[in-house]
Amino acid sequence: MTATPYERKLKRTGNNMDAIRYVLAFAVVVEHFNYLCGAHIPFPISGNDGVGGFFALSGFLIYRNFEKRPALRDYIAARARRILPPYLFIVLLCAFLLAAVSSLPVAGYFTDPQWWRYLVANALFLNFIEPSLPGVFEGAQFTTAAVNGSLWTMKVEWCLYLSVPLVAALLRRLHRTPRDAAWIFCVIIAVSAGYTWLFSHLHRTTGHEIYAILGRQVFGQLSFFYTGVLLFYRLDTLLRHKWIILLLLMCGLAAIRIWPETGVFLRPPVHGTLVIWFSMVGNWGHRISRHDNVSYDIYLFHFPLMQLAVMAGITRLGQWTGLLAVTAAVTMMAFLSWNLVGRRFMRPRPRRVAPATT
């Protein structure tokens, strides 16, 4: 049977999603390089929008995967095989190898309660409990002592994954299929945007940073995730009216720029749809899709490598040379991480075949 144009778009080599992942990962890399190294390198996508774009891509792919294999055990196991091995690898790597750059002696480093807090908290996706290691990245040249400021999104990612079975159960109870439940996804997006607006307002009026932190958590990211889910089930509409939709998205970007206060409500649907639009329209990224994608490993590794670069004095090289050097090192480590760790866990397990009976 010949695949329809929409089905071909969902094949990895039929879209640009892998290329877009690299663009989003690089947006986060540039954002953190500017923050940690005091640079001012411009990039059209902010780090926050890069993270939101990743969540939109997750929604576009993950809900469909659950619908295809709705057994909760299989769904969680598949997500764990993809997410956990590289994540735990970078946590353990930092916990043990950064002893070499700690101001504490080795014995004091590994017996310090902060080391154990870091190891346990980060292994459980609770990096906010202890983001730092004893005696590591504490000099005046560091903007923060955090070892890996990117890991906060991982607990959000898992919570978004766990929301899928709950929403799917709600749709079954309402006797709705995802295809005809667009209004439910729209309600989730609107409520999530309202949550973000509330905590942004509290942050502005009180000045307490805790409200900004809470506004970025899972309830604030549901809007990006379910924008992706909605667009998956309306992909035919997106592709059929792609130029009209692109014009509307440009108007949305202009509205955010002219009236920044609308950004809380417009950013998830506008930026999330732009990510899916560029992922699905055309096939300019198909060559990248023929190779393994290491954007996830880039996301995991770039922050601690930048901290080490700051320790080595990379700011003396100039911002562009420094960014190029860091990007090369991060890409190399991401490639090694994928081939040594991630790829091994993604290999399909051989299924047991029951013996034939007469």
C-alpha positions as semicolon CSV with decimal commas, in nm:
position;residue;x (nm);y (nm);z (nm)
1;M;0,000;0,000;0,000
2;T;0,137;0,343;-0,097
3;A;0,185;0,585;0,191
4;T;-0,009;0,911;0,179
5;P;0,182;1,243;0,170
6;Y;0,100;1,294;0,538
7;E;0,227;0,948;0,632
8;R;0,549;1,009;0,440
9;K;0,596;1,332;0,635
10;L;0,596;1,134;0,959
11;K;0,890;0,923;0,848
12;R;1,222;1,047;0,978
13;T;1,372;1,110;0,634
14;G;1,053;1,277;0,512
15;N;1,075;1,584;0,735
16;N;1,321;1,831;0,887
17;M;1,270;1,749;1,254
18;D;1,626;1,633;1,319
19;A;1,766;1,955;1,172
20;I;1,525;2,163;1,382
21;R;1,639;1,979;1,695
22;Y;1,994;2,092;1,628
23;V;1,879;2,451;1,577
24;L;1,690;2,446;1,909
25;A;1,984;2,285;2,091
26;F;2,220;2,549;1,952
27;A;1,983;2,823;2,071
28;V;2,018;2,690;2,426
29;V;2,396;2,659;2,383
30;V;2,425;3,024;2,274
31;E;2,200;3,142;2,557
32;H;2,406;2,965;2,821
33;F;2,736;3,069;2,661
34;N;2,627;3,433;2,685
35;Y;2,520;3,382;3,045
36;L;2,826;3,192;3,168
37;C;3,094;3,369;2,965
38;G;2,959;3,724;2,967
39;A;2,925;3,722;2,587
40;H;2,667;3,899;2,372
41;I;2,627;3,674;2,071
42;P;2,292;3,728;1,898
43;F;2,069;3,441;1,793
44;P;1,713;3,465;1,655
45;I;1,581;3,201;1,898
46;S;1,610;3,248;2,273
47;G;1,702;2,965;2,506
48;N;1,352;2,964;2,658
49;D;1,195;2,933;2,316
50;G;1,441;2,656;2,234
51;V;1,323;2,461;2,539
52;G;0,960;2,530;2,450
53;G;1,027;2,410;2,096
54;F;1,166;2,083;2,230
55;F;0,850;2,034;2,436
56;A;0,633;2,103;2,127
57;L;0,828;1,839;1,931
58;S;0,784;1,596;2,220
59;G;0,408;1,648;2,219
60;F;0,395;1,602;1,842
61;L;0,570;1,263;1,868
62;I;0,499;1,120;2,211
63;Y;0,118;1,126;2,218
64;R;0,111;0,934;1,891
65;N;0,354;0,678;2,033
66;F;0,128;0,621;2,330
67;E;-0,177;0,581;2,105
68;K;0,010;0,317;1,904
69;R;0,130;0,130;2,214
70;P;-0,106;0,226;2,500
71;A;0,033;-0,026;2,751
72;L;0,165;0,199;3,027
73;R;0,457;-0,030;3,107
74;D;0,579;-0,033;2,746
75;Y;0,530;0,342;2,714
76;I;0,733;0,422;3,027
77;A;1,003;0,169;2,936
78;A;1,045;0,319;2,588
79;R;1,080;0,671;2,730
80;A;1,320;0,552;2,999
81;R;1,548;0,380;2,747
82;R;1,580;0,701;2,552
83;I;1,604;0,954;2,836
84;L;1,767;0,787;3,134
85;P;2,100;0,639;3,015
86;P;2,258;0,965;2,883
87;Y;2,105;1,160;3,171
88;L;2,245;0,934;3,442
89;F;2,574;0,918;3,252
90;I;2,628;1,295;3,268
91;V;2,520;1,309;3,634
92;L;2,766;1,036;3,734
93;L;3,041;1,171;3,511
94;C;3,023;1,515;3,672
95;A;2,990;1,377;4,025
96;F;3,308;1,169;3,995
97;L;3,533;1,348;3,746
98;L;3,484;1,700;3,881
99;A;3,668;1,590;4,194
100;A;3,975;1,679;3,989
101;V;3,881;2,049;3,984
102;S;3,738;2,079;4,334
103;S;3,909;2,298;4,590
104;L;3,865;2,014;4,840
105;P;4,099;1,716;4,871
106;V;3,967;1,400;4,709
107;A;3,880;1,234;5,039
108;G;3,698;1,542;5,163
109;Y;3,516;1,581;4,831
110;F;3,363;1,233;4,829
111;T;3,273;1,237;5,199
112;D;3,114;1,581;5,188
113;P;2,734;1,561;5,242
114;Q;2,688;1,801;4,951
115;W;2,834;1,539;4,713
116;W;2,579;1,281;4,824
117;R;2,296;1,534;4,802
118;Y;2,401;1,622;4,448
119;L;2,420;1,259;4,342
120;V;2,085;1,153;4,488
121;A;1,891;1,469;4,401
122;N;2,006;1,480;4,040
123;A;1,957;1,106;3,988
124;L;1,594;1,161;4,095
125;F;1,548;1,469;3,869
126;L;1,538;1,695;4,176
127;N;1,843;1,901;4,080
128;F;1,696;2,214;4,241
129;I;1,765;2,053;4,580
130;E;2,140;2,048;4,515
131;P;2,268;2,191;4,182
132;S;2,633;2,225;4,296
133;L;2,922;2,002;4,395
134;P;3,153;2,075;4,692
135;G;3,434;2,312;4,600
136;V;3,349;2,310;4,227
137;F;3,299;2,624;4,013
138;E;3,315;2,856;4,314
139;G;3,565;3,116;4,189
140;A;3,486;3,478;4,110
141;Q;3,502;3,406;3,738
142;F;3,189;3,189;3,755
143;T;2,843;3,336;3,711
144;T;2,694;3,042;3,901
145;A;2,825;2,742;4,092
146;A;2,563;2,515;3,934
147;V;2,718;2,214;3,762
148;N;2,449;2,167;3,498
149;G;2,183;2,433;3,470
150;S;2,005;2,247;3,190
151;L;1,887;1,950;3,395
152;W;1,581;2,125;3,543
153;T;1,387;2,052;3,225
154;M;1,419;1,676;3,263
155;K;1,171;1,646;3,549
156;V;0,934;1,864;3,344
157;E;0,981;1,633;3,045
158;W;0,891;1,330;3,255
159;C;0,582;1,500;3,398
160;L;0,472;1,586;3,044
161;Y;0,515;1,222;2,945
162;L;0,305;1,113;3,243
163;S;0,029;1,358;3,150
164;V;-0,034;1,167;2,825
165;P;-0,199;0,857;2,979
166;L;-0,415;1,087;3,196
167;V;-0,536;1,293;2,901
168;A;-0,589;0,980;2,693
169;A;-0,803;0,832;2,974
170;L;-1,006;1,156;2,985
171;L;-1,071;1,133;2,611
172;R;-1,184;0,772;2,643
173;R;-1,419;0,868;2,923
174;L;-1,565;1,143;2,706
175;H;-1,585;0,902;2,409
176;R;-1,362;1,126;2,202
177;T;-1,073;1,044;1,975
178;P;-0,769;1,275;1,965
179;R;-0,870;1,375;1,613
180;D;-1,204;1,523;1,725
181;A;-1,084;1,649;2,064
182;A;-0,912;1,967;1,947
183;W;-1,114;2,175;2,193
184;I;-0,979;1,973;2,486
185;F;-0,621;2,033;2,379
186;C;-0,702;2,402;2,334
187;V;-0,839;2,419;2,689
188;I;-0,518;2,261;2,824
189;I;-0,309;2,513;2,629
190;A;-0,516;2,808;2,754
191;V;-0,513;2,696;3,119
192;S;-0,138;2,638;3,103
193;A;-0,082;2,984;2,956
194;G;-0,300;3,131;3,231
195;Y;-0,087;2,954;3,491
196;T;0,227;3,108;3,338
197;W;0,066;3,452;3,333
198;L;-0,030;3,425;3,701
199;F;0,321;3,342;3,819
200;S;0,478;3,598;3,585
201;H;0,248;3,859;3,739
202;L;0,342;3,749;4,091
203;H;0,710;3,767;4,001
204;R;0,676;4,119;3,859
205;T;0,475;4,253;4,151
206;T;0,666;4,090;4,437
207;G;1,015;4,047;4,293
208;H;1,039;3,698;4,445
209;E;1,237;3,468;4,214
210;I;1,044;3,163;4,333
211;Y;0,744;3,271;4,126
212;A;0,953;3,285;3,809
213;I;1,085;2,936;3,885
214;L;0,737;2,796;3,947
215;G;0,608;2,957;3,628
216;R;0,859;2,754;3,423
217;Q;0,759;2,419;3,569
218;V;0,541;2,151;3,416
219;F;0,207;2,336;3,429
220;G;0,364;2,624;3,241
221;Q;0,505;2,391;2,972
222;L;0,186;2,197;2,904
223;S;0,094;2,471;2,656
224;F;0,395;2,391;2,433
225;F;0,355;2,015;2,467
226;Y;-0,014;2,007;2,377
227;T;0,038;2,255;2,096
228;G;0,252;1,979;1,948
229;V;-0,015;1,717;2,018
230;L;-0,285;1,932;1,855
231;L;-0,073;1,990;1,545
232;F;-0,004;1,620;1,503
233;Y;-0,375;1,550;1,473
234;R;-0,421;1,852;1,247
235;L;-0,112;1,796;1,034
236;D;-0,320;1,767;0,717
237;T;-0,468;2,112;0,782
238;L;-0,123;2,257;0,854
239;L;0,021;2,125;0,529
240;R;-0,284;2,209;0,319
241;H;-0,291;2,573;0,432
242;K;0,078;2,613;0,517
243;W;0,129;2,957;0,362
244;I;-0,181;3,109;0,519
245;I;-0,078;2,961;0,853
246;L;0,276;3,099;0,813
247;L;0,132;3,446;0,748
248;L;-0,077;3,418;1,065
249;L;0,230;3,309;1,260
250;M;0,424;3,611;1,134
251;C;0,138;3,831;1,255
252;G;0,158;3,654;1,591
253;L;0,531;3,724;1,616
254;A;0,467;4,089;1,534
255;A;0,198;4,108;1,803
256;I;0,437;3,964;2,063
257;R;0,700;4,220;1,966
258;I;0,457;4,516;1,968
259;W;0,264;4,410;2,279
260;P;0,504;4,201;2,493
261;E;0,235;4,142;2,754
262;T;0,055;3,916;2,503
263;G;0,359;3,691;2,480
264;V;0,252;3,471;2,771
265;F;-0,054;3,360;2,576
266;L;0,083;3,381;2,221
267;R;0,428;3,229;2,260
268;P;0,323;2,863;2,303
269;P;0,088;2,842;2,002
270;V;0,294;3,074;1,783
271;H;0,646;2,946;1,860
272;G;0,531;2,585;1,897
273;T;0,352;2,596;1,562
274;L;0,654;2,758;1,395
275;V;0,873;2,471;1,516
276;I;0,632;2,212;1,375
277;W;0,584;2,417;1,054
278;F;0,955;2,426;0,975
279;S;0,985;2,060;1,077
280;M;0,711;1,942;0,841
281;V;0,712;2,181;0,544
282;G;0,961;2,085;0,275
283;N;1,234;1,825;0,304
284;W;1,546;2,039;0,327
285;G;1,678;1,856;0,633
286;H;1,653;1,500;0,501
287;R;2,031;1,457;0,473
288;I;2,074;1,524;0,845
289;S;1,799;1,270;0,919
290;R;2,010;0,994;0,765
291;H;2,250;1,013;1,059
292;D;2,211;0,963;1,431
293;N;2,080;1,271;1,610
294;V;2,287;1,380;1,911
295;S;2,099;1,701;1,995
296;Y;1,976;1,553;2,325
297;D;2,333;1,474;2,430
298;I;2,440;1,825;2,324
299;Y;2,172;1,962;2,553
300;L;2,292;1,748;2,845
301;F;2,665;1,810;2,810
302;H;2,705;2,174;2,710
303;F;2,659;2,343;3,050
304;P;2,930;2,162;3,253
305;L;3,170;2,181;2,958
306;M;3,115;2,558;2,945
307;Q;3,185;2,582;3,317
308;L;3,513;2,398;3,264
309;A;3,590;2,629;2,971
310;V;3,537;2,931;3,195
311;M;3,778;2,776;3,447
312;A;4,033;2,733;3,167
313;G;4,001;3,100;3,072
314;I;3,812;3,069;2,748
315;T;3,685;3,426;2,776
316;R;4,033;3,542;2,674
317;L;3,985;3,395;2,327
318;G;3,702;3,632;2,232
319;Q;3,336;3,543;2,223
320;W;3,313;3,400;1,870
321;T;3,628;3,189;1,897
322;G;3,519;3,077;2,242
323;L;3,174;2,973;2,119
324;L;3,326;2,782;1,828
325;A;3,568;2,598;2,058
326;V;3,297;2,510;2,309
327;T;3,057;2,396;2,036
328;A;3,323;2,166;1,891
329;A;3,398;2,014;2,233
330;V;3,029;1,971;2,315
331;T;2,956;1,806;1,979
332;M;3,243;1,563;2,024
333;M;3,129;1,467;2,375
334;A;2,768;1,432;2,256
335;F;2,880;1,201;1,977
336;L;3,076;0,985;2,223
337;S;2,788;0,980;2,472
338;W;2,542;0,862;2,209
339;N;2,768;0,589;2,071
340;L;2,898;0,466;2,407
341;V;2,575;0,491;2,607
342;G;2,257;0,605;2,434
343;R;2,274;0,385;2,124
344;R;2,324;0,068;2,327
345;F;1,996;0,112;2,514
346;M;1,797;0,201;2,202
347;R;1,866;-0,129;2,032
348;P;1,541;-0,328;2,012
349;R;1,535;-0,628;2,239
350;P;1,486;-0,965;2,065
351;R;1,139;-1,099;2,129
352;R;1,091;-1,445;2,261
353;V;0,913;-1,670;2,013
354;A;0,684;-1,931;2,156
355;P;0,768;-2,285;2,043
356;A;0,547;-2,419;1,772
357;T;0,281;-2,669;1,877
358;T;0,123;-2,940;1,672
